[in-house]
Amino acid sequence: MDFGAAMFFTEYSINPTDLGRALEERGFESLWAPEHSHIPSARATPFPQGGELPSKYYDVMDPFVTLTAAAVATTRLRIGTGVCLVSQRDPIQTAKLVTSIDHISRGRFLFGVGGGWNAEEMADHGTAFKTRFRLLRERVMAMKSIWTEDEPEFHGEFVDFPKMKTRPKPVQKPHPPVIVGGAFPYAARRALRYGDGWVPYASRPQYSEVTDFIPRFREMAGEAGRSLEEVPVTVFGAPEDPERLRRYRDRGVARVVVSLPSARADQVLPVIDRWAELIRRAG
């Protein structure tokens, strides 16, 4: 089981180059950066984790910029969007971003994607909340054609473009892993339909432990003609709990990701030092 870390990079947090080096030195496998373009001041959509929305959600930097900085500063650490709000991004331009960062990182990029939860934020991008997941699937499929075809074209409900020429193609073949984020069962179904992995959060108000769903996800994968090796599970928000981590490992979780505070190095480094010890004990 691999270990990763996620951070909302802000102007008041440790910078991605320093964090990337620190994680790599301590044996972490990956670094993940989330995305929000903005948070509308008049927001009616509730925060999925409950309570007030933390300021880091509207202070966060662009993930492709911060992850590129981390990639240049490291040699082994994988970098991933956790998650990219594809339903708010142009698919042609995003496909180019993914290819570019995959080259700069020499094939270390993990493309975490999601449909998003903030209806007002999406509306500012011209995205309808009700159809966001259909839009997400179609944009992912369009990007796959851009990454894999010499002269891609796509004609769908939301995405439509004629034959084009666009290079380079990604380093990873056929493309960087598309890892679909979201809760069980709907995001799990989307991951099996068009993804290369599933990212649930460790706990949400509607459930206390995501591993309760792993056996059913394994069954769903088999029914879809796939396996957990093809569509591995990455659990975000993992606690510093050795017993819980062992349960993740025993149930077939491929990766756990700790959520780091958006803070300076003197607050963040002690957290990852504790996790480095947990990683050592986990083997």
C-alpha positions in Angstrom: 0.0 0.0 0.0 1.4 3.4 -1.0 1.1 6.6 1.0 0.4 10.1 -0.4 -0.3 13.6 0.9 -2.7 16.3 -0.2 -2.6 20.0 0.4 -4.5 23.1 -0.6 -1.4 25.2 -1.6 -2.0 28.9 -0.7 0.1 32.0 -0.2 0.4 31.1 3.5 1.3 27.4 3.2 4.6 25.6 2.6 5.5 25.9 -1.0 5.1 22.8 -3.3 8.8 22.5 -4.0 9.7 22.3 -0.3 6.8 19.9 0.4 7.6 17.7 -2.6 11.2 17.3 -1.5 10.2 16.6 2.1 7.7 14.0 1.1 10.1 12.2 -1.3 12.8 12.2 1.4 10.4 10.5 3.9 9.2 7.8 1.5 5.9 9.1 0.4 4.7 7.9 -3.0 2.6 10.9 -4.2 1.6 14.5 -3.7 -2.0 15.7 -4.6 -3.4 19.2 -5.1 -7.1 20.0 -5.2 -8.9 22.6 -7.3 -11.3 25.5 -6.9 -11.2 28.4 -9.3 -13.2 30.6 -6.8 -16.0 30.4 -4.3 -19.0 32.7 -5.1 -19.8 35.0 -2.2 -23.5 34.2 -2.5 -23.3 30.4 -2.0 -26.3 28.2 -1.2 -24.6 24.8 -1.7 -23.7 23.3 1.6 -20.1 22.2 2.3 -20.1 18.3 1.9 -18.1 17.7 5.1 -20.5 19.9 7.1 -19.9 23.1 9.0 -18.4 26.3 7.6 -16.3 26.3 4.5 -12.6 26.7 5.3 -10.9 29.7 3.7 -8.4 27.4 1.9 -11.1 26.6 -0.6 -11.1 30.1 -2.0 -7.4 30.7 -1.3 -6.1 27.7 -3.2 -3.7 28.0 -6.1 -4.0 26.4 -9.5 -3.1 22.7 -9.2 -1.3 22.3 -12.5 1.1 25.2 -11.5 1.8 23.9 -8.0 2.3 20.3 -9.1 4.6 21.3 -11.9 6.8 23.1 -9.3 6.8 19.9 -7.2 7.6 17.7 -10.2 10.7 19.8 -11.1 11.9 19.6 -7.5 11.7 15.8 -7.2 12.7 12.7 -9.2 10.4 9.9 -7.9 7.4 11.5 -6.3 4.2 11.1 -8.3 2.0 14.2 -8.6 -1.8 14.2 -8.9 -4.8 16.4 -9.1 -7.0 15.6 -6.1 -9.3 16.4 -7.9 -9.4 18.4 -11.1 -12.9 19.9 -11.7 -13.1 18.8 -15.3 -16.7 19.9 -15.5 -15.4 23.5 -15.1 -12.6 23.2 -17.6 -12.3 23.3 -21.4 -11.3 19.7 -22.4 -9.0 20.6 -25.3 -6.9 23.0 -23.1 -7.0 20.6 -20.2 -5.8 17.7 -22.3 -2.8 19.9 -23.3 -2.1 20.7 -19.6 -2.2 17.0 -18.7 0.1 16.0 -21.5 2.5 18.9 -20.6 2.8 18.1 -16.9 3.2 14.4 -17.8 6.2 15.3 -19.9 7.7 17.7 -17.3 7.3 15.1 -14.6 8.7 12.3 -16.9 5.5 10.2 -16.6 4.7 10.8 -12.9 1.3 12.5 -13.3 -1.9 11.0 -11.8 -5.1 12.7 -13.2 -7.6 12.8 -10.4 -11.0 14.1 -11.7 -14.4 14.9 -10.2 -17.7 16.5 -11.0 -17.6 19.0 -8.1 -20.1 19.9 -5.4 -20.5 23.7 -5.6 -23.4 24.6 -7.9 -22.7 28.3 -7.8 -19.1 27.9 -8.7 -20.1 25.7 -11.7 -22.7 28.2 -12.9 -20.0 30.9 -13.2 -18.3 28.6 -15.6 -21.5 28.0 -17.6 -21.9 24.4 -16.2 -25.3 23.1 -15.2 -25.2 21.3 -11.9 -27.8 18.7 -12.9 -25.8 17.4 -15.9 -22.3 17.8 -14.5 -21.5 14.1 -14.4 -22.6 13.5 -17.9 -20.4 16.4 -18.9 -17.5 15.0 -16.9 -17.7 11.7 -18.6 -17.9 13.2 -22.0 -15.0 15.5 -21.4 -12.8 12.7 -20.1 -13.7 10.6 -23.2 -12.9 13.5 -25.5 -9.5 14.0 -23.7 -8.7 10.3 -24.1 -9.2 10.6 -27.8 -6.9 13.7 -27.9 -4.2 11.7 -26.0 -4.3 8.5 -28.0 -5.4 9.4 -31.6 -3.2 10.9 -34.3 -6.0 13.1 -35.5 -8.7 13.1 -32.8 -12.2 14.1 -33.3 -15.2 13.9 -31.0 -18.9 14.4 -31.4 -21.1 14.2 -28.3 -23.9 15.9 -26.4 -21.6 18.5 -24.7 -18.3 18.2 -26.5 -18.0 18.5 -30.3 -14.9 19.1 -32.4 -13.7 18.0 -35.8 -10.3 16.4 -36.6 -7.4 18.2 -35.1 -3.6 17.9 -34.7 -2.3 18.3 -31.2 1.0 17.1 -29.7 2.9 16.0 -27.8 1.1 12.9 -26.6 1.5 11.8 -23.0 4.6 9.9 -21.7 2.4 7.3 -20.0 0.6 5.0 -22.4 -2.2 5.1 -23.3 -2.4 8.2 -21.0 -2.0 9.1 -17.4 -4.3 7.2 -15.0 -7.8 8.8 -14.8 -8.7 8.4 -11.2 -12.4 9.3 -10.4 -13.2 10.9 -7.1 -16.4 10.7 -5.2 -18.6 8.8 -2.8 -20.1 5.3 -3.1 -21.9 4.1 -5.1 -22.2 6.6 -7.9 -18.5 7.7 -8.2 -17.5 4.0 -7.9 -19.7 3.2 -10.9 -18.2 6.1 -12.8 -14.7 4.9 -12.0 -15.5 1.4 -13.3 -17.1 2.9 -16.4 -14.3 5.2 -17.6 -11.6 5.5 -15.0 -8.4 3.8 -13.9 -9.0 4.2 -10.2 -11.5 5.4 -7.6 -10.9 8.0 -4.8 -13.4 8.0 -2.0 -12.9 10.1 1.2 -12.2 8.2 4.4 -15.3 9.4 6.1 -18.3 11.6 5.3 -21.4 12.7 7.3 -23.3 10.0 5.4 -20.9 7.2 6.3 -18.3 6.6 9.0 -15.9 4.2 7.2 -15.3 3.9 3.5 -13.8 0.4 3.7 -17.3 -0.9 4.5 -17.9 -0.4 0.7 -14.7 -2.1 -0.6 -16.2 -5.7 -0.7 -19.1 -4.4 -2.8 -16.8 -2.4 -5.0 -14.8 -5.5 -5.7 -18.0 -7.3 -6.7 -19.0 -4.4 -8.9 -15.6 -4.5 -10.6 -16.0 -8.2 -11.3 -19.5 -7.6 -12.8 -18.0 -4.9 -15.0 -15.2 -7.3 -16.2 -12.6 -5.4 -14.2 -10.6 -5.9 -11.0 -9.1 -3.8 -8.1 -5.7 -4.1 -9.8 -7.2 -2.3 -12.9 -9.2 0.2 -10.9 -7.3 0.6 -7.6 -8.8 2.4 -4.6 -7.1 5.5 -3.2 -8.5 6.7 0.2 -8.3 10.4 0.9 -8.3 11.8 4.4 -6.7 8.8 6.0 -6.3 9.1 9.8 -3.1 8.6 11.8 -4.4 5.3 13.1 -2.3 2.2 12.6 -5.2 -0.2 13.1 -7.3 1.7 10.5 -4.4 1.7 8.1 -4.0 -2.1 8.5 -7.7 -2.5 7.7 -7.2 -0.4 4.5 -4.3 -2.6 3.5 -6.1 -5.9 4.3 -9.2 -4.8 2.3 -7.2 -4.1 -0.8 -6.8 -0.3 -0.7 -3.9 0.6 -3.0 -3.0 4.0 -1.6 -4.0 6.2 1.4 -3.6 10.0 1.3 -3.3 12.2 4.3 -4.8 15.7 4.2 -2.2 18.2 5.3 -3.0 21.6 6.8 -2.5 24.7 4.6 0.3 25.9 6.9 3.9 26.8 7.0 6.7 24.3 7.2 7.1 24.4 10.9 3.5 23.1 11.3 3.5 20.7 8.3 6.8 18.9 8.7 6.1 17.4 12.1 2.9 15.9 10.6 4.7 14.2 7.8 7.4 13.1 10.2 4.8 11.2 12.2 3.4 9.8 9.0 6.9 8.7 7.9 7.1 6.6 11.1 3.7 5.1 10.3 4.9 4.3 6.8 8.0 2.6 8.2 5.9 0.5 10.6 3.6 -0.4 7.7 6.5 -1.8 5.7 
